[in-house]
Amino acid sequence: MQDNNEDGIFVYLPADKRGDLFSGAGFMPIYAGAPSGLTVGKNVTVTGTVKEYYNMLQIDSPISVVVVGDAPMPTPNVRKSGDLNGTMRCDNATEAIEHTLVTVKNLKITTAEDKYNHFFADDGSGPVLIGNGLYRLLNPAFASVGDTITSLTGVLSYEFGYYEINPRDKGDIGPISYLSGSAPVLSHPVLTITQATSHNAAAATTPGCSGYAAAYEGQIVTVSGVVTGLDKQPIRVNNVVTGYDIVGYYLQDGAKLYGGIRVYLLSYERTPMKTGAGHMPEVGMQISVSGMIAEYFNATQMKDVVASSIINIKAVIPEPLMLTTGVFAGAKDKCDISNEPYEGMLVTFKNVNVTIGPNKYGEFYVDDG
């Protein structure tokens, strides 16, 4: 299974392969990019160094990860929430089942999500932390405080001083018993991208980038537009790039100012959209997407996608806006409200010279004079 932090996988080790590390079988996190062909249920051979990372055992920077075949998925350990150490402490009994699949029944959600999208739930025996290392469960359109998850399965890991259950996907989540008696029905305002990304009237007078937040920041909205670019992250195995993972895409609605936005995808959101044949976002697709408007390092984006659909498989890509580099002269190393309307949009510069070479991220400055 793929780590939601995009830099690791979990591998199941039978009891006879774990030696004296633990008394039973379980999963171990392998921190390296997933090799081609690696999916849940594959049997792999891993060579690397075992390390403790903030009290969590893992294999760090393995020498090799080789897919050798298929294997049956292990049966989860059924536990009470109180057995999984919801209080802030580390104990040997819980560590013995660290990284194993566990199942807990009838978990009542007792707290809202924190800023890391973690929350607590309790089956009556004590609270346990629910994490989002593999899949974000507590989406606003899914469940809330007071609702009861009849069955929850996930990998037990250790983070922030707590043991936590990380469900892998929707299949790990049993039916929800809603406190209100029925599932939440949320209506998301349908906006143009320009409406969703335009800034508050106070932005022009509020000093600092924090004053440039989008008017709909923190709200779930629905927008539509044409995919103009894919945000790709290289997949590395043994320090060799073996492919690319789409971690997001850019959506644009015509050539209007404030007409572009980046849509960020967590690992579990990077699955084909259901259009019969099924497709990942591709440049030229017209897409309708619902998610939360957020500021990420002062850049407006959409995250926590709750729904998406393809309107047109091959739409007309908007023409780039023709600009001069002088438009951004005042924005070097700082925020400039006059540049915000172009954020996330296709632009073109002509006859540019590289003035500052690439940094460690491959970024560089250009000037058209």
C-alpha positions as CSV (number, residue, x, y, z in Angstrom):
1,M,0.0,0.0,0.0
2,Q,1.2,3.5,-0.8
3,D,2.0,6.1,1.9
4,N,-0.1,9.2,1.5
5,N,3.0,11.3,2.1
6,E,4.1,10.0,-1.3
7,D,7.5,8.8,-0.2
8,G,7.0,5.2,1.0
9,I,5.1,1.9,0.9
10,F,4.0,-0.6,3.5
11,V,5.2,-4.2,3.1
12,Y,3.7,-7.2,5.0
13,L,6.3,-9.5,6.6
14,P,5.2,-13.0,7.7
15,A,6.2,-14.0,11.3
16,D,9.1,-16.2,10.1
17,K,10.6,-13.3,8.2
18,R,10.6,-10.8,11.1
19,G,13.1,-12.7,13.2
20,D,13.4,-11.4,16.8
21,L,12.1,-7.9,15.9
22,F,8.6,-8.8,16.9
23,S,6.7,-11.8,18.0
24,G,4.3,-11.8,15.1
25,A,3.7,-10.9,11.5
26,G,3.1,-7.3,10.4
27,F,3.8,-4.5,8.0
28,M,7.0,-2.5,7.8
29,P,7.2,0.9,6.1
30,I,9.7,1.1,3.3
31,Y,10.8,4.6,2.5
32,A,11.5,4.8,-1.2
33,G,9.4,5.3,-4.3
34,A,7.3,2.4,-5.4
35,P,8.8,0.4,-8.3
36,S,6.9,-0.1,-11.5
37,G,4.1,-2.8,-11.2
38,L,3.9,-2.6,-7.4
39,T,0.3,-2.7,-6.2
40,V,-1.5,-4.0,-3.1
41,G,-1.2,-7.7,-3.0
42,K,2.2,-8.0,-4.6
43,N,5.0,-10.0,-3.1
44,V,8.3,-8.1,-2.9
45,T,11.9,-8.6,-1.8
46,V,13.4,-5.6,0.0
47,T,17.0,-5.0,0.9
48,G,17.9,-2.2,3.2
49,T,18.7,-0.9,6.7
50,V,16.3,-1.2,9.6
51,K,16.0,2.1,11.5
52,E,13.8,3.7,14.2
53,Y,12.2,6.9,13.1
54,Y,10.6,8.8,16.0
55,N,10.0,5.4,17.7
56,M,8.6,3.8,14.5
57,L,10.5,0.9,13.0
58,Q,11.1,1.2,9.2
59,I,13.5,0.4,6.4
60,D,15.1,3.6,5.3
61,S,16.5,4.1,1.7
62,P,16.5,0.5,0.7
63,I,19.1,-0.7,-1.7
64,S,16.4,-2.6,-3.8
65,V,12.7,-3.2,-4.0
66,V,11.9,-6.1,-6.4
67,V,8.4,-7.4,-7.2
68,V,8.5,-11.2,-7.3
69,G,4.9,-12.2,-7.5
70,D,1.5,-12.1,-5.8
71,A,0.5,-13.0,-2.3
72,P,-2.8,-13.2,-0.3
73,M,-3.7,-10.3,1.9
74,P,-3.3,-11.0,5.6
75,T,-6.3,-11.1,7.9
76,P,-6.7,-8.0,10.1
77,N,-6.2,-8.3,13.9
78,V,-9.6,-7.4,15.6
79,R,-9.0,-5.1,18.5
80,K,-10.7,-2.7,20.9
81,S,-9.9,1.0,20.4
82,G,-8.6,1.2,24.0
83,D,-6.1,-1.6,23.2
84,L,-4.5,0.5,20.5
85,N,-3.1,3.1,22.9
86,G,-5.1,6.2,22.1
87,T,-3.3,8.1,25.0
88,M,0.1,9.7,24.4
89,R,2.5,6.8,25.4
90,C,4.5,4.0,23.8
91,D,4.2,0.5,25.1
92,N,5.5,-2.9,24.0
93,A,2.1,-4.6,23.8
94,T,1.0,-2.1,21.1
95,E,4.3,-2.0,19.4
96,A,4.1,-5.8,18.9
97,I,1.3,-5.2,16.4
98,E,2.7,-2.0,14.9
99,H,2.2,-1.8,11.1
100,T,-0.2,-4.7,11.1
101,L,-3.7,-4.5,9.7
102,V,-6.2,-4.0,12.5
103,T,-10.0,-3.8,12.6
104,V,-12.1,-2.0,15.3
105,K,-15.9,-2.2,15.5
106,N,-18.4,0.5,16.3
107,L,-16.2,3.5,16.6
108,K,-17.9,6.8,17.6
109,I,-16.2,9.9,16.2
110,T,-15.4,12.0,19.3
111,T,-13.4,14.9,17.9
112,A,-13.2,17.0,14.8
113,E,-10.2,16.9,12.5
114,D,-7.1,18.7,13.7
115,K,-4.9,20.7,11.2
116,Y,-3.3,17.4,10.1
117,N,-6.6,15.8,9.3
118,H,-6.4,13.5,12.4
119,F,-9.2,12.8,14.7
120,F,-10.2,10.5,17.7
121,A,-12.8,7.8,17.8
122,D,-13.9,5.4,20.6
123,D,-15.7,2.1,20.8
124,G,-16.3,2.6,24.5
125,S,-13.0,1.1,25.7
126,G,-10.9,4.2,25.1
127,P,-10.0,6.6,22.3
128,V,-7.8,5.8,19.3
129,L,-6.3,8.2,16.8
130,I,-7.5,7.9,13.2
131,G,-4.8,9.1,10.7
132,N,-4.7,10.0,7.0
133,G,-1.4,8.4,6.1
134,L,-3.1,6.4,3.4
135,Y,-6.6,7.8,3.0
136,R,-8.5,10.7,4.5
137,L,-11.6,9.4,6.1
138,L,-13.3,12.4,7.8
139,N,-14.3,14.3,4.7
140,P,-17.0,16.9,5.4
141,A,-19.3,15.1,2.9
142,F,-18.7,11.7,4.7
143,A,-19.0,11.8,8.5
144,S,-18.7,14.1,11.5
145,V,-18.5,14.2,15.3
146,G,-21.1,11.9,16.9
147,D,-21.4,9.6,13.9
148,T,-20.4,5.9,14.4
149,I,-18.3,3.9,12.0
150,T,-19.6,0.3,12.3
151,S,-16.2,-1.2,11.2
152,L,-12.9,0.4,10.5
153,T,-9.8,-1.4,9.1
154,G,-6.3,0.1,8.6
155,V,-2.6,-0.1,9.2
156,L,-1.6,0.7,12.8
157,S,1.3,3.1,12.8
158,Y,2.9,5.5,15.2
159,E,3.0,9.3,14.7
160,F,2.9,12.5,16.8
161,G,3.3,10.4,20.0
162,Y,0.2,8.3,19.3
163,Y,-0.6,4.9,17.7
164,E,-3.1,5.6,14.9
165,I,-5.2,3.6,12.5
166,N,-4.7,4.5,8.8
167,P,-7.5,3.2,6.6
168,R,-6.3,2.4,3.1
169,D,-9.3,3.3,1.0
170,K,-13.1,3.4,1.1
171,G,-13.3,-0.4,1.3
172,D,-11.8,-0.3,4.8
173,I,-14.7,1.8,6.1
174,G,-17.9,0.0,7.1
175,P,-21.4,1.6,7.1
176,I,-21.8,4.8,9.0
177,S,-24.5,5.2,11.7
178,Y,-25.3,8.9,11.5
179,L,-26.2,10.8,14.6
180,S,-28.7,12.8,12.7
181,G,-30.2,9.6,11.3
182,S,-29.1,10.2,7.7
183,A,-26.0,10.9,5.7
184,P,-25.1,14.6,5.4
185,V,-26.3,16.4,2.3
186,L,-24.0,19.2,1.4
187,S,-24.7,21.7,-1.3
188,H,-21.5,23.3,-2.8
189,P,-21.8,26.7,-4.5
190,V,-21.2,26.4,-8.2
191,L,-18.7,29.1,-9.2
192,T,-16.5,30.2,-12.0
193,I,-12.8,29.8,-11.3
194,T,-12.6,33.6,-11.3
195,Q,-15.2,33.8,-8.5
196,A,-13.5,31.1,-6.5
197,T,-10.0,32.5,-6.7
198,S,-10.7,36.3,-6.6
199,H,-9.4,37.9,-3.4
200,N,-11.1,39.8,-0.6
201,A,-11.6,43.5,-1.0
202,A,-9.4,44.0,2.0
203,A,-6.5,42.3,0.3
204,A,-5.2,45.5,-1.4
205,T,-4.8,47.3,2.0
206,T,-3.8,44.3,4.2
207,P,0.0,44.2,4.4
208,G,1.8,40.9,3.7
209,C,0.8,37.8,1.6
210,S,-1.6,36.7,4.3
211,G,-3.9,39.5,3.2
212,Y,-4.3,38.1,-0.3
213,A,-6.3,35.0,0.6
214,A,-9.1,34.0,-1.8
215,A,-12.6,35.1,-0.7
216,Y,-13.8,31.4,-0.6
217,E,-10.8,30.1,1.4
218,G,-11.8,27.2,3.6
219,Q,-15.0,26.6,1.7
220,I,-16.0,23.7,-0.6
221,V,-17.0,24.9,-4.0
222,T,-17.6,23.4,-7.5
223,V,-15.7,24.8,-10.5
224,S,-15.2,23.7,-14.0
225,G,-12.5,24.4,-16.6
226,V,-10.0,22.9,-19.0
227,V,-6.9,21.1,-17.9
228,T,-3.9,23.2,-19.1
229,G,-1.1,21.3,-17.3
230,L,-0.2,18.3,-15.1
231,D,1.8,18.6,-11.9
232,K,4.0,15.6,-12.1
233,Q,6.3,14.2,-9.4
234,P,9.1,11.8,-10.3
235,I,9.0,8.2,-9.0
236,R,12.5,7.1,-7.9
237,V,13.6,3.6,-7.3
238,N,17.2,3.2,-6.2
239,N,17.7,6.9,-7.1
240,V,16.6,6.2,-10.7
241,V,13.5,7.9,-12.1
242,T,11.2,5.1,-13.2
243,G,8.1,7.2,-14.0
244,Y,5.9,10.1,-12.8
245,D,3.0,10.4,-10.5
246,I,0.3,13.1,-11.1
247,V,0.0,15.0,-7.9
248,G,-2.2,17.7,-9.3
249,Y,-3.3,19.6,-12.3
250,Y,-4.0,23.1,-13.5
251,L,-7.6,24.1,-14.5
252,Q,-8.5,27.2,-16.4
253,D,-11.7,28.8,-17.5
254,G,-11.0,30.9,-20.6
255,A,-8.6,33.8,-20.5
256,K,-10.3,35.8,-17.8
257,L,-8.1,37.2,-15.0
258,Y,-8.2,34.9,-11.9
259,G,-9.3,32.2,-14.3
260,G,-6.8,29.5,-13.3
261,I,-6.3,27.2,-10.3
262,R,-4.1,24.3,-9.2
263,V,-6.0,21.2,-8.0
264,Y,-3.9,19.2,-5.6
265,L,-4.5,15.5,-5.3
266,L,-3.6,13.3,-2.4
267,S,-2.4,9.8,-3.3
268,Y,-5.8,8.1,-2.8
269,E,-7.4,10.8,-5.0
270,R,-5.1,9.9,-7.9
271,T,-7.4,7.3,-9.4
272,P,-9.1,7.3,-12.8
273,M,-12.3,9.3,-13.1
274,K,-15.3,7.2,-13.8
275,T,-16.2,7.9,-17.4
276,G,-16.8,4.4,-18.7
277,A,-13.2,3.7,-19.9
278,G,-11.8,5.7,-16.9
279,H,-9.2,8.4,-17.2
280,M,-6.7,10.4,-15.2
281,P,-6.7,14.1,-15.9
282,E,-5.2,14.9,-19.2
283,V,-4.3,18.2,-20.8
284,G,-7.3,19.3,-22.9
285,M,-10.0,17.7,-20.7
286,Q,-12.8,19.8,-19.5
287,I,-13.5,18.9,-15.9
288,S,-16.0,19.8,-13.1
289,V,-14.4,19.4,-9.7
290,S,-15.6,20.0,-6.1
291,G,-13.1,20.7,-3.3
292,M,-11.9,23.1,-0.7
293,I,-10.3,26.4,-1.7
294,A,-7.1,26.9,0.3
295,E,-3.9,29.0,0.4
296,Y,-0.7,26.9,0.2
297,F,2.4,29.1,0.8
298,N,0.2,32.0,-0.4
299,A,-0.7,30.3,-3.6
300,T,-4.5,29.6,-4.1
301,Q,-5.4,26.0,-4.8
302,M,-8.1,23.5,-4.5
303,K,-7.6,20.5,-2.2
304,D,-9.6,17.8,-0.4
305,V,-11.5,16.9,-3.6
306,V,-14.9,15.4,-2.9
307,A,-16.2,14.9,-6.4
308,S,-15.0,15.3,-10.0
309,S,-16.3,14.4,-13.4
310,I,-15.3,14.9,-17.0
311,I,-17.5,17.2,-19.1
312,N,-15.5,16.9,-22.4
313,I,-12.7,14.5,-23.1
314,K,-11.1,16.9,-25.6
315,A,-11.9,20.6,-25.2
316,V,-10.2,23.7,-26.6
317,I,-7.2,24.7,-24.5
318,P,-7.3,28.5,-23.6
319,E,-4.8,30.7,-25.4
320,P,-1.9,31.8,-23.1
321,L,-1.9,35.4,-21.9
322,M,0.9,37.3,-23.6
323,L,2.9,39.1,-20.8
324,T,6.2,40.8,-20.3
325,T,8.5,39.8,-17.5
326,G,8.4,43.4,-16.2
327,V,4.9,42.6,-14.9
328,F,6.5,40.5,-12.3
329,A,9.5,42.7,-11.5
330,G,8.2,43.7,-8.1
331,A,7.3,40.1,-7.2
332,K,10.8,38.7,-6.8
333,D,11.1,37.0,-3.5
334,K,7.8,38.6,-2.2
335,C,4.1,38.7,-2.8
336,D,2.6,41.3,-5.1
337,I,-1.2,41.6,-5.3
338,S,-0.9,42.9,-8.9
339,N,0.4,39.5,-10.0
340,E,-2.3,37.4,-8.3
341,P,-4.7,37.5,-11.2
342,Y,-2.3,35.4,-13.3
343,E,-1.8,32.7,-10.7
344,G,-2.5,29.2,-12.1
345,M,-2.9,30.5,-15.7
346,L,-1.2,29.8,-19.0
347,V,1.1,32.7,-19.9
348,T,3.7,33.3,-22.6
349,F,6.9,35.4,-22.5
350,K,8.9,36.1,-25.7
351,N,12.7,36.6,-26.2
352,V,13.8,35.9,-22.6
353,N,17.3,35.5,-21.3
354,V,18.1,33.4,-18.2
355,T,19.5,35.8,-15.6
356,I,19.8,33.6,-12.6
357,G,20.7,29.9,-13.0
358,P,18.6,26.9,-11.7
359,N,18.3,26.5,-8.0
360,K,18.1,23.1,-6.2
361,Y,14.5,22.8,-7.3
362,G,15.3,23.5,-11.0
363,E,13.8,27.0,-10.9
364,F,15.4,29.9,-12.6
365,Y,14.8,33.6,-13.5
366,V,14.3,35.0,-17.0
367,D,14.1,38.6,-18.3
368,D,12.8,39.9,-21.7
369,G,14.4,43.3,-21.1
